[in-house]
């Protein structure tokens, strides 16, 4: 990224602490607001992530920046024996744990508080690792990716779902208008945290995508990085192998 985007520009806290504070503040309305903002398309994207992971028949999966656990819960469809969701926001995880219990998945899905840049797992532990709309919130992107590489087994798959920027007219222009004006407005109307959705749109526009992000993955040790644009490029699914 060309510059570090933080939620609270006047705060002396580091990005990591600011992100945790922001997601704690919006956790109660996050799922409902996300469905409205994305028009429900994010559900389809997560299903594609699950399908890619499922092809590798993993037994142990780690979902980083799991938030309220949407992807971790859906990953249960892969038949994995153990799915761990990691996040720095206790507020988001509290919502997620209620969803896990409601679906009777406590024996399969475990949600824990943790730092994606310093994870409490041994080397070569997981068969597959996923991140859904979370890598742009890493305080140190390279460090976070190297930590993912450390805990992933050799030949294990990494699948990342992240926002990206359309490059073709009129989708590019429509995307900028939507993220700059509509998304922050909706966030302010429905969220207790008035800056949260402005940060989310700013960080999305500033984050490297496509070939640029593939290069970052490969620079930090991954192989066969591939970018799969979704819905004219408003999001991209990345896959890479250790």
SELUMNU-724113 format. One record per residue (C-alpha): residue in three letters; y, x, z. Coordinates in nm, 4 decimals. Layout:
N
resn_v_u_w
Ala_Y_X_Z
...
//
This chain:
242
resn_v_u_w
Unk_0.0000_0.0000_0.0000
Unk_0.3469_0.1253_-0.0738
Unk_0.4678_0.0256_0.2714
Unk_0.3296_-0.1129_0.5931
Unk_0.3860_-0.4881_0.6206
Unk_0.3970_-0.6201_0.9769
Unk_0.4241_-0.9792_1.1046
Unk_0.7154_-0.9214_1.3424
Unk_0.9744_-0.6924_1.1930
Unk_1.1756_-0.6522_1.5151
Unk_0.8767_-0.5877_1.7397
Unk_0.7962_-0.2435_1.8796
Unk_0.4229_-0.3232_1.8789
Unk_0.1985_-0.1567_1.6224
Unk_0.0615_-0.3532_1.3281
Unk_-0.2789_-0.4008_1.4925
Unk_-0.1277_-0.5553_1.8053
Unk_0.1106_-0.7704_1.6023
Unk_-0.1706_-0.9064_1.3860
Unk_-0.3748_-0.9975_1.6944
Unk_-0.0726_-1.1723_1.8487
Unk_-0.0003_-1.3620_1.5275
Unk_-0.3543_-1.4902_1.4783
Unk_-0.3804_-1.5884_1.8450
Unk_-0.0686_-1.8006_1.7941
Unk_-0.1921_-1.9829_1.4823
Unk_-0.5630_-2.0052_1.5705
Unk_-0.5663_-2.3766_1.6614
Unk_-0.4289_-2.4872_1.3238
Unk_-0.5597_-2.2028_1.1080
Unk_-0.8618_-2.3745_0.9515
Unk_-0.6847_-2.7007_0.8732
Unk_-0.3771_-2.5280_0.7340
Unk_-0.5876_-2.2918_0.5227
Unk_-0.7650_-2.5821_0.3552
Unk_-0.4267_-2.7350_0.2679
Unk_-0.2707_-2.4119_0.1416
Unk_-0.5688_-2.3087_-0.0722
Unk_-0.6485_-2.6653_-0.1832
Unk_-0.9966_-2.6009_-0.0481
Unk_-1.0733_-2.3353_-0.3108
Unk_-1.1345_-2.0709_-0.0422
Unk_-1.4571_-2.2538_0.0457
Unk_-1.5880_-2.1961_-0.3073
Unk_-1.4929_-1.8285_-0.2932
Unk_-1.6829_-1.7783_0.0312
Unk_-1.9913_-1.9395_-0.1207
Unk_-1.9772_-1.6807_-0.3989
Unk_-1.9611_-1.4029_-0.1397
Unk_-2.2662_-1.5474_0.0354
Unk_-2.4553_-1.5658_-0.2957
Unk_-2.3827_-1.1976_-0.3691
Unk_-2.4929_-1.0918_-0.0218
Unk_-2.7986_-1.3172_-0.0297
Unk_-2.9366_-1.1441_-0.3391
Unk_-2.9912_-0.8284_-0.1306
Unk_-3.1968_-1.0195_0.1311
Unk_-3.0219_-0.8624_0.4329
Unk_-3.1580_-0.8822_0.7868
Unk_-2.8429_-0.7643_0.9665
Unk_-2.4939_-0.8626_0.8470
Unk_-2.1521_-0.7724_0.9831
Unk_-1.8536_-0.9937_0.8999
Unk_-1.5323_-0.8038_0.9749
Unk_-1.2067_-0.9889_1.0476
Unk_-1.4252_-1.2948_1.0905
Unk_-1.1406_-1.5086_1.2272
Unk_-1.2756_-1.8529_1.3128
Unk_-1.6155_-1.7569_1.1750
Unk_-1.6177_-1.9519_0.8475
Unk_-1.7861_-1.6779_0.6474
Unk_-2.0166_-1.5637_0.9303
Unk_-2.1441_-1.9199_0.9688
Unk_-2.1966_-1.9658_0.5940
Unk_-2.3812_-1.6324_0.5779
Unk_-2.6573_-1.7903_0.7865
Unk_-2.7752_-1.9406_0.4569
Unk_-2.8877_-1.5919_0.3493
Unk_-3.1707_-1.6081_0.6037
Unk_-3.0444_-1.3003_0.7900
Unk_-3.1820_-1.2618_1.1408
Unk_-2.8593_-1.1269_1.2905
Unk_-2.4990_-1.1942_1.1887
Unk_-2.2146_-1.0444_1.3883
Unk_-1.8562_-1.1557_1.3380
Unk_-1.5918_-0.9057_1.4547
Unk_-1.2228_-0.9802_1.5066
Unk_-0.9290_-0.8569_1.7148
Unk_-0.7973_-1.2090_1.7856
Unk_-0.9544_-1.3739_2.0895
Unk_-0.7824_-1.6997_1.9961
Unk_-0.9455_-1.7134_1.6529
Unk_-1.2850_-1.6229_1.7993
Unk_-1.2586_-1.8989_2.0598
Unk_-1.2273_-2.1532_1.7784
Unk_-1.5110_-1.9845_1.5907
Unk_-1.7488_-1.9931_1.8877
Unk_-1.7045_-2.3687_1.9121
Unk_-1.8011_-2.3988_1.5435
Unk_-2.1073_-2.1770_1.5917
Unk_-2.2231_-2.3911_1.8847
Unk_-2.1625_-2.7135_1.6910
Unk_-2.3986_-2.5893_1.4191
Unk_-2.6574_-2.4598_1.6701
Unk_-2.6362_-2.1075_1.5303
Unk_-2.5979_-1.9195_1.8593
Unk_-2.9294_-1.7356_1.8077
Unk_-2.8183_-1.6034_1.4688
Unk_-2.4384_-1.5734_1.4741
Unk_-2.2548_-1.3775_1.7437
Unk_-1.8749_-1.3466_1.7464
Unk_-1.7224_-1.0525_1.9348
Unk_-1.3807_-0.8996_1.9939
Unk_-1.3490_-0.5600_1.8304
Unk_-1.1373_-0.3181_1.6305
Unk_-1.2451_-0.2799_1.2676
Unk_-1.1202_0.0786_1.2674
Unk_-1.3300_0.1786_1.5686
Unk_-1.6379_-0.0407_1.5796
Unk_-1.8957_-0.0429_1.8631
Unk_-2.1966_0.0006_1.6344
Unk_-2.4229_0.2953_1.5582
Unk_-2.4328_0.4644_1.2189
Unk_-2.6300_0.3016_0.9357
Unk_-2.6825_-0.0222_1.1277
Unk_-2.6097_-0.3130_0.8887
Unk_-2.7737_-0.4126_0.5602
Unk_-2.4584_-0.5877_0.4390
Unk_-2.0942_-0.6056_0.5448
Unk_-1.8359_-0.8650_0.4428
Unk_-1.4613_-0.8994_0.4870
Unk_-1.2810_-1.2209_0.3962
Unk_-0.9001_-1.2010_0.3704
Unk_-0.8936_-0.9247_0.6298
Unk_-0.8607_-0.5785_0.4773
Unk_-0.4895_-0.6221_0.4114
Unk_-0.4456_-0.6633_0.7871
Unk_-0.5976_-0.3220_0.8626
Unk_-0.3423_-0.0947_1.0282
Unk_-0.4945_0.2057_0.8501
Unk_-0.6766_0.0998_0.5336
Unk_-0.8583_0.4266_0.4593
Unk_-0.9748_0.4598_0.8174
Unk_-1.1045_0.1025_0.8187
Unk_-1.3022_0.1537_0.4979
Unk_-1.4531_0.4793_0.6235
Unk_-1.5613_0.3010_0.9406
Unk_-1.7294_0.0311_0.7316
Unk_-1.9112_0.3032_0.5391
Unk_-2.0298_0.4597_0.8654
Unk_-2.1999_0.1483_1.0031
Unk_-2.3473_0.0327_0.6690
Unk_-2.7000_0.1424_0.5813
Unk_-2.7595_0.3580_0.2714
Unk_-2.7837_0.1307_-0.0347
Unk_-2.6232_-0.1455_0.1716
Unk_-2.3702_-0.3768_0.0056
Unk_-2.0055_-0.4325_0.0943
Unk_-1.8475_-0.7561_-0.0318
Unk_-1.4764_-0.8141_0.0190
Unk_-1.2827_-1.1315_-0.0612
Unk_-0.9097_-1.0676_-0.0720
Unk_-0.5925_-1.2054_-0.2228
Unk_-0.4670_-1.0500_-0.5450
Unk_-0.1854_-1.1094_-0.7909
Unk_-0.2349_-1.2799_-1.1309
Unk_-0.1116_-1.0687_-1.4203
Unk_-0.0849_-1.3257_-1.7011
Unk_0.1881_-1.5815_-1.7737
Unk_0.2348_-1.8451_-1.6323
Unk_-0.0050_-1.7806_-1.3433
Unk_0.1836_-1.4700_-1.2288
Unk_0.5144_-1.6567_-1.2056
Unk_0.3526_-1.9570_-1.0396
Unk_0.1788_-1.7342_-0.7856
Unk_0.5003_-1.5588_-0.6821
Unk_0.6843_-1.8888_-0.6435
Unk_0.4021_-2.0371_-0.4378
Unk_0.3574_-1.7394_-0.2043
Unk_0.7303_-1.6729_-0.1601
Unk_0.8531_-2.0287_-0.1078
Unk_0.5764_-2.2862_-0.0647
Unk_0.3305_-2.1019_0.1608
Unk_0.5891_-1.9897_0.4210
Unk_0.7443_-2.3388_0.4244
Unk_0.4122_-2.5104_0.4879
Unk_0.3330_-2.2547_0.7557
Unk_0.6633_-2.3141_0.9327
Unk_0.6126_-2.6905_0.9273
Unk_0.2650_-2.6837_1.0790
Unk_0.2400_-2.3596_1.2765
Unk_0.3772_-2.2608_1.6153
Unk_0.4385_-1.9115_1.4805
Unk_0.7285_-1.9344_1.2357
Unk_0.6764_-1.5912_1.0768
Unk_0.2982_-1.5915_1.0394
Unk_0.2728_-1.7371_0.6905
Unk_0.5681_-1.5356_0.5646
Unk_0.3747_-1.2250_0.6709
Unk_0.0570_-1.3493_0.5050
Unk_0.2349_-1.3996_0.1732
Unk_0.4243_-1.0689_0.1934
Unk_0.1109_-0.8729_0.2768
Unk_-0.0790_-1.0419_-0.0065
Unk_0.1866_-0.9444_-0.2611
Unk_0.2003_-0.5832_-0.1378
Unk_-0.1727_-0.5146_-0.1211
Unk_-0.3435_-0.3105_-0.3974
Unk_-0.5861_-0.5106_-0.6071
Unk_-0.8259_-0.4791_-0.8973
Unk_-0.8827_-0.1237_-1.0188
Unk_-0.6405_0.0146_-0.7595
Unk_-0.8505_-0.1206_-0.4736
Unk_-1.1747_-0.0135_-0.6432
Unk_-1.0324_0.3399_-0.6481
Unk_-0.9610_0.3196_-0.2746
Unk_-1.3184_0.2102_-0.2027
Unk_-1.4644_0.4933_-0.4092
Unk_-1.2227_0.7500_-0.2681
Unk_-1.3552_0.6640_0.0771
Unk_-1.7206_0.7078_-0.0127
Unk_-1.8418_0.3880_-0.1803
Unk_-2.0092_0.3727_-0.5207
Unk_-2.0164_0.1187_-0.8039
Unk_-1.7020_-0.0623_-0.6910
Unk_-1.6519_-0.3792_-0.8952
Unk_-1.3691_-0.6337_-0.8971
Unk_-1.4400_-0.9989_-0.9811
Unk_-1.1116_-1.1939_-1.0183
Unk_-1.1173_-1.5584_-0.9066
Unk_-0.9063_-1.8488_-1.0368
Unk_-0.6848_-1.6508_-1.2757
Unk_-0.6576_-1.3618_-1.0276
Unk_-0.5140_-1.5305_-0.7165
Unk_-0.8087_-1.3784_-0.5280
Unk_-1.0660_-1.1101_-0.6060
Unk_-1.4200_-1.0483_-0.4844
Unk_-1.5039_-0.6786_-0.4600
Unk_-1.8529_-0.5367_-0.4328
Unk_-1.9500_-0.1775_-0.3568
Unk_-2.2617_0.0126_-0.2509
Unk_-2.3138_0.2894_0.0047
//
